Amino acid sequence: MRTLKDGSTDSASVETYYDDWAGSYNDTLATWDYRAPDEAAERLAPHLSAGSAILDVGCGTGLFAKALKARLDCVLDGVDISADSLAIAEGSGLYRRVTRHDLQKTPLPAADDSMDAAASIGVMTYIEAPEALLRDLCRIVRPGGAILFTHRVDLWEKQDFQTILDRIATDGLWRAPTVSAPRPYLPNNEEMRGIDVHHVLARVAG
């Protein structure tokens, strides 16, 4: 993977990129004013209660977990392809457990109806078949539970992502999701300036 803007759906490339970056990741994103984890936590927290179990899909070093735990006493499991990022996440003490897994491969290592919610922040850029991943999250999250994810607006339009959301709803896996207006993503990163993200919140059917 050459740059953040280009992204990649090649698992080995993404793994290497984030393993190499893990040690300075948190500090770098702070300088870039990375807002998605905090805004996502703010959106998801009202749909949870104390003790809720959340699967953090593509958890990286734990930025979303940190933002969510600041708002709610909850239980988080993390899954990510980058072993170096997971080592930092595990050392943070924010997670009940972390698991290394290639997110291109479904099913994810989680049981049916085992989570109250799932979140995937800054991940869809790297997923070749995002519909398969989202359908698997509907399997993992209990009926009535919440799924929250972000996706870049430029890729949303290119991939006709609304059609994916509608198809999952038509198949009865979730209720029609709420899609936010475009939100700033990495406003202090010159390469990514002008690229926004949608926040998507869905309720699992049943």
PyMOL commands that place a pseudoatom at each C-alpha (Angstrom):
pseudoatom trace, name=CA, resn=MET, resi=1, chain=A, elem=C, hetatm=0, pos=[0.000, 0.000, 0.000]
pseudoatom trace, name=CA, resn=ARG, resi=2, chain=A, elem=C, hetatm=0, pos=[1.557, 3.255, -1.099]
pseudoatom trace, name=CA, resn=THR, resi=3, chain=A, elem=C, hetatm=0, pos=[-0.553, 5.901, 0.623]
pseudoatom trace, name=CA, resn=LEU, resi=4, chain=A, elem=C, hetatm=0, pos=[-3.590, 6.312, 2.848]
pseudoatom trace, name=CA, resn=LYS, resi=5, chain=A, elem=C, hetatm=0, pos=[-5.504, 7.929, 0.019]
pseudoatom trace, name=CA, resn=ASP, resi=6, chain=A, elem=C, hetatm=0, pos=[-4.828, 5.081, -2.392]
pseudoatom trace, name=CA, resn=GLY, resi=7, chain=A, elem=C, hetatm=0, pos=[-5.667, 2.408, 0.161]
pseudoatom trace, name=CA, resn=SER, resi=8, chain=A, elem=C, hetatm=0, pos=[-5.451, -1.274, -0.761]
pseudoatom trace, name=CA, resn=THR, resi=9, chain=A, elem=C, hetatm=0, pos=[-7.529, -4.418, -0.513]
pseudoatom trace, name=CA, resn=ASP, resi=10, chain=A, elem=C, hetatm=0, pos=[-4.434, -6.619, -0.541]
pseudoatom trace, name=CA, resn=SER, resi=11, chain=A, elem=C, hetatm=0, pos=[-4.266, -8.077, 2.955]
pseudoatom trace, name=CA, resn=ALA, resi=12, chain=A, elem=C, hetatm=0, pos=[-0.488, -8.524, 3.051]
pseudoatom trace, name=CA, resn=SER, resi=13, chain=A, elem=C, hetatm=0, pos=[0.063, -4.935, 1.956]
pseudoatom trace, name=CA, resn=VAL, resi=14, chain=A, elem=C, hetatm=0, pos=[-2.326, -3.553, 4.580]
pseudoatom trace, name=CA, resn=GLU, resi=15, chain=A, elem=C, hetatm=0, pos=[-0.788, -5.743, 7.296]
pseudoatom trace, name=CA, resn=THR, resi=16, chain=A, elem=C, hetatm=0, pos=[2.744, -4.568, 6.526]
pseudoatom trace, name=CA, resn=TYR, resi=17, chain=A, elem=C, hetatm=0, pos=[1.690, -0.932, 6.280]
pseudoatom trace, name=CA, resn=TYR, resi=18, chain=A, elem=C, hetatm=0, pos=[0.016, -0.900, 9.698]
pseudoatom trace, name=CA, resn=ASP, resi=19, chain=A, elem=C, hetatm=0, pos=[2.642, -3.063, 11.394]
pseudoatom trace, name=CA, resn=ASP, resi=20, chain=A, elem=C, hetatm=0, pos=[5.272, -0.542, 10.286]
pseudoatom trace, name=CA, resn=TRP, resi=21, chain=A, elem=C, hetatm=0, pos=[3.156, 2.390, 11.424]
pseudoatom trace, name=CA, resn=ALA, resi=22, chain=A, elem=C, hetatm=0, pos=[1.873, 0.999, 14.729]
pseudoatom trace, name=CA, resn=GLY, resi=23, chain=A, elem=C, hetatm=0, pos=[4.512, 2.554, 16.987]
pseudoatom trace, name=CA, resn=SER, resi=24, chain=A, elem=C, hetatm=0, pos=[3.794, 6.139, 15.900]
pseudoatom trace, name=CA, resn=TYR, resi=25, chain=A, elem=C, hetatm=0, pos=[0.174, 5.699, 14.781]
pseudoatom trace, name=CA, resn=ASN, resi=26, chain=A, elem=C, hetatm=0, pos=[-1.585, 7.329, 17.725]
pseudoatom trace, name=CA, resn=ASP, resi=27, chain=A, elem=C, hetatm=0, pos=[0.698, 10.349, 17.846]
pseudoatom trace, name=CA, resn=THR, resi=28, chain=A, elem=C, hetatm=0, pos=[0.555, 10.872, 14.077]
pseudoatom trace, name=CA, resn=LEU, resi=29, chain=A, elem=C, hetatm=0, pos=[-3.234, 10.733, 13.936]
pseudoatom trace, name=CA, resn=ALA, resi=30, chain=A, elem=C, hetatm=0, pos=[-3.472, 13.203, 16.804]
pseudoatom trace, name=CA, resn=THR, resi=31, chain=A, elem=C, hetatm=0, pos=[-1.513, 15.725, 14.738]
pseudoatom trace, name=CA, resn=TRP, resi=32, chain=A, elem=C, hetatm=0, pos=[-3.851, 15.063, 11.793]
pseudoatom trace, name=CA, resn=ASP, resi=33, chain=A, elem=C, hetatm=0, pos=[-6.930, 15.784, 13.953]
pseudoatom trace, name=CA, resn=TYR, resi=34, chain=A, elem=C, hetatm=0, pos=[-8.400, 12.319, 13.336]
pseudoatom trace, name=CA, resn=ARG, resi=35, chain=A, elem=C, hetatm=0, pos=[-11.989, 12.713, 14.474]
pseudoatom trace, name=CA, resn=ALA, resi=36, chain=A, elem=C, hetatm=0, pos=[-13.758, 9.529, 13.391]
pseudoatom trace, name=CA, resn=PRO, resi=37, chain=A, elem=C, hetatm=0, pos=[-13.176, 7.398, 16.535]
pseudoatom trace, name=CA, resn=ASP, resi=38, chain=A, elem=C, hetatm=0, pos=[-14.463, 10.077, 18.905]
pseudoatom trace, name=CA, resn=GLU, resi=39, chain=A, elem=C, hetatm=0, pos=[-17.448, 10.976, 16.716]
pseudoatom trace, name=CA, resn=ALA, resi=40, chain=A, elem=C, hetatm=0, pos=[-18.281, 7.295, 16.228]
pseudoatom trace, name=CA, resn=ALA, resi=41, chain=A, elem=C, hetatm=0, pos=[-18.169, 6.677, 19.973]
pseudoatom trace, name=CA, resn=GLU, resi=42, chain=A, elem=C, hetatm=0, pos=[-20.469, 9.631, 20.545]
pseudoatom trace, name=CA, resn=ARG, resi=43, chain=A, elem=C, hetatm=0, pos=[-22.961, 8.209, 18.025]
pseudoatom trace, name=CA, resn=LEU, resi=44, chain=A, elem=C, hetatm=0, pos=[-22.861, 4.647, 19.342]
pseudoatom trace, name=CA, resn=ALA, resi=45, chain=A, elem=C, hetatm=0, pos=[-22.851, 5.225, 23.122]
pseudoatom trace, name=CA, resn=PRO, resi=46, chain=A, elem=C, hetatm=0, pos=[-26.536, 6.249, 23.415]
pseudoatom trace, name=CA, resn=HIS, resi=47, chain=A, elem=C, hetatm=0, pos=[-27.508, 2.875, 21.919]
pseudoatom trace, name=CA, resn=LEU, resi=48, chain=A, elem=C, hetatm=0, pos=[-25.580, 0.922, 24.568]
pseudoatom trace, name=CA, resn=SER, resi=49, chain=A, elem=C, hetatm=0, pos=[-25.806, 0.384, 28.307]
pseudoatom trace, name=CA, resn=ALA, resi=50, chain=A, elem=C, hetatm=0, pos=[-23.292, -0.360, 31.042]
pseudoatom trace, name=CA, resn=GLY, resi=51, chain=A, elem=C, hetatm=0, pos=[-21.750, -3.765, 30.454]
pseudoatom trace, name=CA, resn=SER, resi=52, chain=A, elem=C, hetatm=0, pos=[-22.615, -3.920, 26.743]
pseudoatom trace, name=CA, resn=ALA, resi=53, chain=A, elem=C, hetatm=0, pos=[-20.275, -6.091, 24.667]
pseudoatom trace, name=CA, resn=ILE, resi=54, chain=A, elem=C, hetatm=0, pos=[-18.904, -4.490, 21.493]
pseudoatom trace, name=CA, resn=LEU, resi=55, chain=A, elem=C, hetatm=0, pos=[-16.807, -6.019, 18.726]
pseudoatom trace, name=CA, resn=ASP, resi=56, chain=A, elem=C, hetatm=0, pos=[-14.254, -3.485, 17.475]
pseudoatom trace, name=CA, resn=VAL, resi=57, chain=A, elem=C, hetatm=0, pos=[-13.628, -4.613, 13.891]
pseudoatom trace, name=CA, resn=GLY, resi=58, chain=A, elem=C, hetatm=0, pos=[-10.290, -3.344, 12.629]
pseudoatom trace, name=CA, resn=CYS, resi=59, chain=A, elem=C, hetatm=0, pos=[-9.478, -2.074, 16.110]
pseudoatom trace, name=CA, resn=GLY, resi=60, chain=A, elem=C, hetatm=0, pos=[-5.912, -1.051, 15.325]
pseudoatom trace, name=CA, resn=THR, resi=61, chain=A, elem=C, hetatm=0, pos=[-4.190, 0.374, 18.384]
pseudoatom trace, name=CA, resn=GLY, resi=62, chain=A, elem=C, hetatm=0, pos=[-7.462, 1.050, 20.219]
pseudoatom trace, name=CA, resn=LEU, resi=63, chain=A, elem=C, hetatm=0, pos=[-8.447, 4.643, 19.451]
pseudoatom trace, name=CA, resn=PHE, resi=64, chain=A, elem=C, hetatm=0, pos=[-12.158, 3.869, 19.149]
pseudoatom trace, name=CA, resn=ALA, resi=65, chain=A, elem=C, hetatm=0, pos=[-12.104, 1.771, 22.323]
pseudoatom trace, name=CA, resn=LYS, resi=66, chain=A, elem=C, hetatm=0, pos=[-10.499, 4.627, 24.221]
pseudoatom trace, name=CA, resn=ALA, resi=67, chain=A, elem=C, hetatm=0, pos=[-13.166, 7.063, 23.011]
pseudoatom trace, name=CA, resn=LEU, resi=68, chain=A, elem=C, hetatm=0, pos=[-16.032, 4.696, 23.824]
pseudoatom trace, name=CA, resn=LYS, resi=69, chain=A, elem=C, hetatm=0, pos=[-14.708, 3.714, 27.255]
pseudoatom trace, name=CA, resn=ALA, resi=70, chain=A, elem=C, hetatm=0, pos=[-14.493, 7.415, 28.126]
pseudoatom trace, name=CA, resn=ARG, resi=71, chain=A, elem=C, hetatm=0, pos=[-18.274, 7.543, 27.687]
pseudoatom trace, name=CA, resn=LEU, resi=72, chain=A, elem=C, hetatm=0, pos=[-19.438, 4.137, 28.909]
pseudoatom trace, name=CA, resn=ASP, resi=73, chain=A, elem=C, hetatm=0, pos=[-18.354, 1.232, 31.095]
pseudoatom trace, name=CA, resn=CYS, resi=74, chain=A, elem=C, hetatm=0, pos=[-18.504, -1.498, 28.462]
pseudoatom trace, name=CA, resn=VAL, resi=75, chain=A, elem=C, hetatm=0, pos=[-16.711, -4.643, 27.287]
pseudoatom trace, name=CA, resn=LEU, resi=76, chain=A, elem=C, hetatm=0, pos=[-14.735, -4.607, 24.044]
pseudoatom trace, name=CA, resn=ASP, resi=77, chain=A, elem=C, hetatm=0, pos=[-13.232, -7.359, 21.940]
pseudoatom trace, name=CA, resn=GLY, resi=78, chain=A, elem=C, hetatm=0, pos=[-10.876, -6.276, 19.176]
pseudoatom trace, name=CA, resn=VAL, resi=79, chain=A, elem=C, hetatm=0, pos=[-9.988, -7.910, 15.879]
pseudoatom trace, name=CA, resn=ASP, resi=80, chain=A, elem=C, hetatm=0, pos=[-7.385, -6.695, 13.398]
pseudoatom trace, name=CA, resn=ILE, resi=81, chain=A, elem=C, hetatm=0, pos=[-4.863, -7.980, 10.839]
pseudoatom trace, name=CA, resn=SER, resi=82, chain=A, elem=C, hetatm=0, pos=[-1.899, -6.033, 12.266]
pseudoatom trace, name=CA, resn=ALA, resi=83, chain=A, elem=C, hetatm=0, pos=[-0.124, -7.929, 15.047]
pseudoatom trace, name=CA, resn=ASP, resi=84, chain=A, elem=C, hetatm=0, pos=[1.926, -4.878, 16.035]
pseudoatom trace, name=CA, resn=SER, resi=85, chain=A, elem=C, hetatm=0, pos=[-1.214, -2.754, 16.349]
pseudoatom trace, name=CA, resn=LEU, resi=86, chain=A, elem=C, hetatm=0, pos=[-2.929, -5.477, 18.374]
pseudoatom trace, name=CA, resn=ALA, resi=87, chain=A, elem=C, hetatm=0, pos=[0.014, -5.620, 20.783]
pseudoatom trace, name=CA, resn=ILE, resi=88, chain=A, elem=C, hetatm=0, pos=[-0.530, -1.936, 21.548]
pseudoatom trace, name=CA, resn=ALA, resi=89, chain=A, elem=C, hetatm=0, pos=[-4.292, -2.420, 21.836]
pseudoatom trace, name=CA, resn=GLU, resi=90, chain=A, elem=C, hetatm=0, pos=[-3.849, -5.329, 24.213]
pseudoatom trace, name=CA, resn=GLY, resi=91, chain=A, elem=C, hetatm=0, pos=[-1.368, -3.385, 26.318]
pseudoatom trace, name=CA, resn=SER, resi=92, chain=A, elem=C, hetatm=0, pos=[-3.833, -0.521, 26.685]
pseudoatom trace, name=CA, resn=GLY, resi=93, chain=A, elem=C, hetatm=0, pos=[-6.065, -2.590, 28.960]
pseudoatom trace, name=CA, resn=LEU, resi=94, chain=A, elem=C, hetatm=0, pos=[-9.145, -1.452, 27.038]
pseudoatom trace, name=CA, resn=TYR, resi=95, chain=A, elem=C, hetatm=0, pos=[-10.058, -4.860, 25.625]
pseudoatom trace, name=CA, resn=ARG, resi=96, chain=A, elem=C, hetatm=0, pos=[-11.299, -8.100, 27.119]
pseudoatom trace, name=CA, resn=ARG, resi=97, chain=A, elem=C, hetatm=0, pos=[-9.476, -9.879, 24.300]
pseudoatom trace, name=CA, resn=VAL, resi=98, chain=A, elem=C, hetatm=0, pos=[-7.898, -9.139, 20.945]
pseudoatom trace, name=CA, resn=THR, resi=99, chain=A, elem=C, hetatm=0, pos=[-7.652, -11.513, 18.000]
pseudoatom trace, name=CA, resn=ARG, resi=100, chain=A, elem=C, hetatm=0, pos=[-5.553, -11.355, 14.861]
pseudoatom trace, name=CA, resn=HIS, resi=101, chain=A, elem=C, hetatm=0, pos=[-7.696, -12.013, 11.802]
pseudoatom trace, name=CA, resn=ASP, resi=102, chain=A, elem=C, hetatm=0, pos=[-7.775, -10.983, 8.137]
pseudoatom trace, name=CA, resn=LEU, resi=103, chain=A, elem=C, hetatm=0, pos=[-11.006, -9.008, 7.810]
pseudoatom trace, name=CA, resn=GLN, resi=104, chain=A, elem=C, hetatm=0, pos=[-11.269, -10.004, 4.157]
pseudoatom trace, name=CA, resn=LYS, resi=105, chain=A, elem=C, hetatm=0, pos=[-12.129, -13.493, 5.382]
pseudoatom trace, name=CA, resn=THR, resi=106, chain=A, elem=C, hetatm=0, pos=[-15.569, -14.201, 6.770]
pseudoatom trace, name=CA, resn=PRO, resi=107, chain=A, elem=C, hetatm=0, pos=[-16.891, -15.449, 9.068]
pseudoatom trace, name=CA, resn=LEU, resi=108, chain=A, elem=C, hetatm=0, pos=[-15.056, -13.413, 11.682]
pseudoatom trace, name=CA, resn=PRO, resi=109, chain=A, elem=C, hetatm=0, pos=[-13.995, -15.256, 14.862]
pseudoatom trace, name=CA, resn=ALA, resi=110, chain=A, elem=C, hetatm=0, pos=[-17.117, -14.460, 16.886]
pseudoatom trace, name=CA, resn=ALA, resi=111, chain=A, elem=C, hetatm=0, pos=[-20.212, -16.510, 17.694]
pseudoatom trace, name=CA, resn=ASP, resi=112, chain=A, elem=C, hetatm=0, pos=[-23.742, -15.808, 16.472]
pseudoatom trace, name=CA, resn=ASP, resi=113, chain=A, elem=C, hetatm=0, pos=[-25.645, -13.189, 18.497]
pseudoatom trace, name=CA, resn=SER, resi=114, chain=A, elem=C, hetatm=0, pos=[-22.678, -12.835, 20.842]
pseudoatom trace, name=CA, resn=MET, resi=115, chain=A, elem=C, hetatm=0, pos=[-22.339, -9.042, 20.814]
pseudoatom trace, name=CA, resn=ASP, resi=116, chain=A, elem=C, hetatm=0, pos=[-24.577, -6.120, 21.675]
pseudoatom trace, name=CA, resn=ALA, resi=117, chain=A, elem=C, hetatm=0, pos=[-22.930, -3.999, 18.998]
pseudoatom trace, name=CA, resn=ALA, resi=118, chain=A, elem=C, hetatm=0, pos=[-20.132, -3.871, 16.450]
pseudoatom trace, name=CA, resn=ALA, resi=119, chain=A, elem=C, hetatm=0, pos=[-18.102, -0.916, 15.245]
pseudoatom trace, name=CA, resn=SER, resi=120, chain=A, elem=C, hetatm=0, pos=[-15.720, -0.623, 12.317]
pseudoatom trace, name=CA, resn=ILE, resi=121, chain=A, elem=C, hetatm=0, pos=[-13.999, 2.731, 12.047]
pseudoatom trace, name=CA, resn=GLY, resi=122, chain=A, elem=C, hetatm=0, pos=[-11.747, 3.618, 9.108]
pseudoatom trace, name=CA, resn=VAL, resi=123, chain=A, elem=C, hetatm=0, pos=[-11.777, 0.061, 7.792]
pseudoatom trace, name=CA, resn=MET, resi=124, chain=A, elem=C, hetatm=0, pos=[-14.050, -0.215, 4.727]
pseudoatom trace, name=CA, resn=THR, resi=125, chain=A, elem=C, hetatm=0, pos=[-11.410, 1.371, 2.492]
pseudoatom trace, name=CA, resn=TYR, resi=126, chain=A, elem=C, hetatm=0, pos=[-9.425, -1.857, 2.759]
pseudoatom trace, name=CA, resn=ILE, resi=127, chain=A, elem=C, hetatm=0, pos=[-12.243, -4.395, 2.335]
pseudoatom trace, name=CA, resn=GLU, resi=128, chain=A, elem=C, hetatm=0, pos=[-12.658, -5.900, -1.132]
pseudoatom trace, name=CA, resn=ALA, resi=129, chain=A, elem=C, hetatm=0, pos=[-16.125, -7.318, -0.368]
pseudoatom trace, name=CA, resn=PRO, resi=130, chain=A, elem=C, hetatm=0, pos=[-17.643, -4.978, 2.234]
pseudoatom trace, name=CA, resn=GLU, resi=131, chain=A, elem=C, hetatm=0, pos=[-21.121, -6.470, 1.864]
pseudoatom trace, name=CA, resn=ALA, resi=132, chain=A, elem=C, hetatm=0, pos=[-19.883, -9.863, 3.055]
pseudoatom trace, name=CA, resn=LEU, resi=133, chain=A, elem=C, hetatm=0, pos=[-18.305, -8.266, 6.126]
pseudoatom trace, name=CA, resn=LEU, resi=134, chain=A, elem=C, hetatm=0, pos=[-21.413, -6.258, 6.975]
pseudoatom trace, name=CA, resn=ARG, resi=135, chain=A, elem=C, hetatm=0, pos=[-23.628, -9.317, 6.614]
pseudoatom trace, name=CA, resn=ASP, resi=136, chain=A, elem=C, hetatm=0, pos=[-21.348, -11.198, 8.976]
pseudoatom trace, name=CA, resn=LEU, resi=137, chain=A, elem=C, hetatm=0, pos=[-21.665, -8.417, 11.536]
pseudoatom trace, name=CA, resn=CYS, resi=138, chain=A, elem=C, hetatm=0, pos=[-25.435, -8.919, 11.372]
pseudoatom trace, name=CA, resn=ARG, resi=139, chain=A, elem=C, hetatm=0, pos=[-24.783, -12.533, 12.335]
pseudoatom trace, name=CA, resn=ILE, resi=140, chain=A, elem=C, hetatm=0, pos=[-22.553, -11.596, 15.269]
pseudoatom trace, name=CA, resn=VAL, resi=141, chain=A, elem=C, hetatm=0, pos=[-24.659, -8.800, 16.752]
pseudoatom trace, name=CA, resn=ARG, resi=142, chain=A, elem=C, hetatm=0, pos=[-27.817, -9.845, 18.588]
pseudoatom trace, name=CA, resn=PRO, resi=143, chain=A, elem=C, hetatm=0, pos=[-31.242, -8.827, 17.232]
pseudoatom trace, name=CA, resn=GLY, resi=144, chain=A, elem=C, hetatm=0, pos=[-31.873, -5.195, 18.081]
pseudoatom trace, name=CA, resn=GLY, resi=145, chain=A, elem=C, hetatm=0, pos=[-28.167, -4.518, 18.533]
pseudoatom trace, name=CA, resn=ALA, resi=146, chain=A, elem=C, hetatm=0, pos=[-26.311, -1.744, 16.728]
pseudoatom trace, name=CA, resn=ILE, resi=147, chain=A, elem=C, hetatm=0, pos=[-23.750, -1.762, 13.938]
pseudoatom trace, name=CA, resn=LEU, resi=148, chain=A, elem=C, hetatm=0, pos=[-21.776, 1.418, 13.342]
pseudoatom trace, name=CA, resn=PHE, resi=149, chain=A, elem=C, hetatm=0, pos=[-19.175, 1.946, 10.640]
pseudoatom trace, name=CA, resn=THR, resi=150, chain=A, elem=C, hetatm=0, pos=[-17.536, 4.736, 8.687]
pseudoatom trace, name=CA, resn=HIS, resi=151, chain=A, elem=C, hetatm=0, pos=[-16.739, 4.908, 5.006]
pseudoatom trace, name=CA, resn=ARG, resi=152, chain=A, elem=C, hetatm=0, pos=[-15.089, 7.515, 2.814]
pseudoatom trace, name=CA, resn=VAL, resi=153, chain=A, elem=C, hetatm=0, pos=[-17.524, 9.598, 0.771]
pseudoatom trace, name=CA, resn=ASP, resi=154, chain=A, elem=C, hetatm=0, pos=[-15.453, 9.329, -2.419]
pseudoatom trace, name=CA, resn=LEU, resi=155, chain=A, elem=C, hetatm=0, pos=[-15.424, 5.512, -2.229]
pseudoatom trace, name=CA, resn=TRP, resi=156, chain=A, elem=C, hetatm=0, pos=[-19.078, 5.422, -1.170]
pseudoatom trace, name=CA, resn=GLU, resi=157, chain=A, elem=C, hetatm=0, pos=[-20.088, 7.007, -4.445]
pseudoatom trace, name=CA, resn=LYS, resi=158, chain=A, elem=C, hetatm=0, pos=[-17.692, 4.909, -6.527]
pseudoatom trace, name=CA, resn=GLN, resi=159, chain=A, elem=C, hetatm=0, pos=[-18.954, 1.652, -4.971]
pseudoatom trace, name=CA, resn=ASP, resi=160, chain=A, elem=C, hetatm=0, pos=[-22.656, 2.643, -4.974]
pseudoatom trace, name=CA, resn=PHE, resi=161, chain=A, elem=C, hetatm=0, pos=[-22.608, 1.844, -1.275]
pseudoatom trace, name=CA, resn=GLN, resi=162, chain=A, elem=C, hetatm=0, pos=[-26.214, 2.858, -0.670]
pseudoatom trace, name=CA, resn=THR, resi=163, chain=A, elem=C, hetatm=0, pos=[-27.271, -0.068, -2.837]
pseudoatom trace, name=CA, resn=ILE, resi=164, chain=A, elem=C, hetatm=0, pos=[-25.320, -2.419, -0.548]
pseudoatom trace, name=CA, resn=LEU, resi=165, chain=A, elem=C, hetatm=0, pos=[-27.095, -1.018, 2.512]
pseudoatom trace, name=CA, resn=ASP, resi=166, chain=A, elem=C, hetatm=0, pos=[-30.484, -1.326, 0.843]
pseudoatom trace, name=CA, resn=ARG, resi=167, chain=A, elem=C, hetatm=0, pos=[-29.834, -4.908, -0.246]
pseudoatom trace, name=CA, resn=ILE, resi=168, chain=A, elem=C, hetatm=0, pos=[-28.958, -5.994, 3.300]
pseudoatom trace, name=CA, resn=ALA, resi=169, chain=A, elem=C, hetatm=0, pos=[-32.123, -4.298, 4.573]
pseudoatom trace, name=CA, resn=THR, resi=170, chain=A, elem=C, hetatm=0, pos=[-34.248, -5.924, 1.854]
pseudoatom trace, name=CA, resn=ASP, resi=171, chain=A, elem=C, hetatm=0, pos=[-32.888, -9.309, 2.911]
pseudoatom trace, name=CA, resn=GLY, resi=172, chain=A, elem=C, hetatm=0, pos=[-34.128, -8.618, 6.439]
pseudoatom trace, name=CA, resn=LEU, resi=173, chain=A, elem=C, hetatm=0, pos=[-30.748, -8.565, 8.188]
pseudoatom trace, name=CA, resn=TRP, resi=174, chain=A, elem=C, hetatm=0, pos=[-30.956, -5.005, 9.478]
pseudoatom trace, name=CA, resn=ARG, resi=175, chain=A, elem=C, hetatm=0, pos=[-33.359, -2.088, 9.525]
pseudoatom trace, name=CA, resn=ALA, resi=176, chain=A, elem=C, hetatm=0, pos=[-32.668, 0.710, 7.079]
pseudoatom trace, name=CA, resn=PRO, resi=177, chain=A, elem=C, hetatm=0, pos=[-29.503, 2.395, 8.373]
pseudoatom trace, name=CA, resn=THR, resi=178, chain=A, elem=C, hetatm=0, pos=[-29.055, 6.050, 9.187]
pseudoatom trace, name=CA, resn=VAL, resi=179, chain=A, elem=C, hetatm=0, pos=[-26.315, 7.689, 7.126]
pseudoatom trace, name=CA, resn=SER, resi=180, chain=A, elem=C, hetatm=0, pos=[-24.749, 10.892, 8.429]
pseudoatom trace, name=CA, resn=ALA, resi=181, chain=A, elem=C, hetatm=0, pos=[-23.897, 13.928, 6.398]
pseudoatom trace, name=CA, resn=PRO, resi=182, chain=A, elem=C, hetatm=0, pos=[-20.233, 13.983, 5.319]
pseudoatom trace, name=CA, resn=ARG, resi=183, chain=A, elem=C, hetatm=0, pos=[-17.914, 14.516, 8.267]
pseudoatom trace, name=CA, resn=PRO, resi=184, chain=A, elem=C, hetatm=0, pos=[-14.241, 15.599, 8.302]
pseudoatom trace, name=CA, resn=TYR, resi=185, chain=A, elem=C, hetatm=0, pos=[-11.849, 12.667, 8.328]
pseudoatom trace, name=CA, resn=LEU, resi=186, chain=A, elem=C, hetatm=0, pos=[-8.196, 13.759, 8.552]
pseudoatom trace, name=CA, resn=PRO, resi=187, chain=A, elem=C, hetatm=0, pos=[-8.405, 17.539, 8.123]
pseudoatom trace, name=CA, resn=ASN, resi=188, chain=A, elem=C, hetatm=0, pos=[-4.752, 18.198, 8.999]
pseudoatom trace, name=CA, resn=ASN, resi=189, chain=A, elem=C, hetatm=0, pos=[-3.373, 15.596, 6.595]
pseudoatom trace, name=CA, resn=GLU, resi=190, chain=A, elem=C, hetatm=0, pos=[-2.538, 17.314, 3.317]
pseudoatom trace, name=CA, resn=GLU, resi=191, chain=A, elem=C, hetatm=0, pos=[-3.043, 14.210, 1.184]
pseudoatom trace, name=CA, resn=MET, resi=192, chain=A, elem=C, hetatm=0, pos=[-6.475, 13.465, 2.691]
pseudoatom trace, name=CA, resn=ARG, resi=193, chain=A, elem=C, hetatm=0, pos=[-7.718, 17.037, 2.919]
pseudoatom trace, name=CA, resn=GLY, resi=194, chain=A, elem=C, hetatm=0, pos=[-11.151, 17.326, 1.324]
pseudoatom trace, name=CA, resn=ILE, resi=195, chain=A, elem=C, hetatm=0, pos=[-11.977, 13.641, 1.846]
pseudoatom trace, name=CA, resn=ASP, resi=196, chain=A, elem=C, hetatm=0, pos=[-14.898, 13.182, 4.234]
pseudoatom trace, name=CA, resn=VAL, resi=197, chain=A, elem=C, hetatm=0, pos=[-16.602, 10.137, 5.732]
pseudoatom trace, name=CA, resn=HIS, resi=198, chain=A, elem=C, hetatm=0, pos=[-20.150, 8.988, 6.369]
pseudoatom trace, name=CA, resn=HIS, resi=199, chain=A, elem=C, hetatm=0, pos=[-21.050, 7.450, 9.711]
pseudoatom trace, name=CA, resn=VAL, resi=200, chain=A, elem=C, hetatm=0, pos=[-23.586, 4.651, 9.262]
pseudoatom trace, name=CA, resn=LEU, resi=201, chain=A, elem=C, hetatm=0, pos=[-25.709, 3.302, 12.114]
pseudoatom trace, name=CA, resn=ALA, resi=202, chain=A, elem=C, hetatm=0, pos=[-27.964, 0.262, 11.686]
pseudoatom trace, name=CA, resn=ARG, resi=203, chain=A, elem=C, hetatm=0, pos=[-30.061, -1.898, 13.969]
pseudoatom trace, name=CA, resn=VAL, resi=204, chain=A, elem=C, hetatm=0, pos=[-29.936, -5.647, 13.463]
pseudoatom trace, name=CA, resn=ALA, resi=205, chain=A, elem=C, hetatm=0, pos=[-33.361, -7.033, 12.574]
pseudoatom trace, name=CA, resn=GLY, resi=206, chain=A, elem=C, hetatm=0, pos=[-35.260, -9.448, 14.770]
for i in range(1, 206): cmd.bond("trace and resi %d" % i, "trace and resi %d" % (i + 1))
show_as sticks, trace
zoom trace
